[in-house]
Amino acid sequence: MSASRSGERGQVALYAVLLFPLLMLVLALVLAVGTLESMRTRLRAQIDMAALTATQALDVASLVEGGEPRLLPEAAAQLARDYLAQNLAASSTLLAAPPAEIAAGAVISVTNEPGTDPITGATNNAPTVSIQIEAPIRVPLLGMAGIGPVVTLTIAGSAAART
């Protein structure tokens, strides 16, 4: 019995040495994906809130005259960019670009007519503000997998001004 076991000595150690790096790589990828999904959720909430804030740029003169709600496109876009610049700063530890730069590069569409939203593709029946950003996210754990440590997330959201 001891002769058959002597050929098996060290096999467990060999498996452990070979599998440990693979298990660490899998763990790093799981943590990286979790970090990206968490950041995507945070950024989506910031975009939705920025779009909702931008819907406050209503044309008051049109409302006073009894007209339908209309948005002032320049004012709405500025409100959205200001909100994004201020509130993306809370996530700045993982952002690979300054929040003001991300906000400045945001694609913002303000539509007053019913139709299809040019950013989200959704049908809108009310004045709508849609925003799309590209945010570079720093994920250091991706370096362990041989992937670049910065991933760019493209996220869109919208809000409508309703009566």
Buried (B, 14 or more C-beta within 10 A) or exposed (E): EEEEEEEEEEEEEEEEEEEEEEEEBEEBBEBBEEBBEEBBEBBBEBBBBBBBBBBEBBBEEBEEEEEEBBBBBEBBBBBBBBBBBBBBBEBEEBBBBEBBEBBEBBEBBBBBEEEEBEBBEEEBEBBBBBBBBEBBBBBEBBEBEEBEBBBEBEBBBBBBBEE
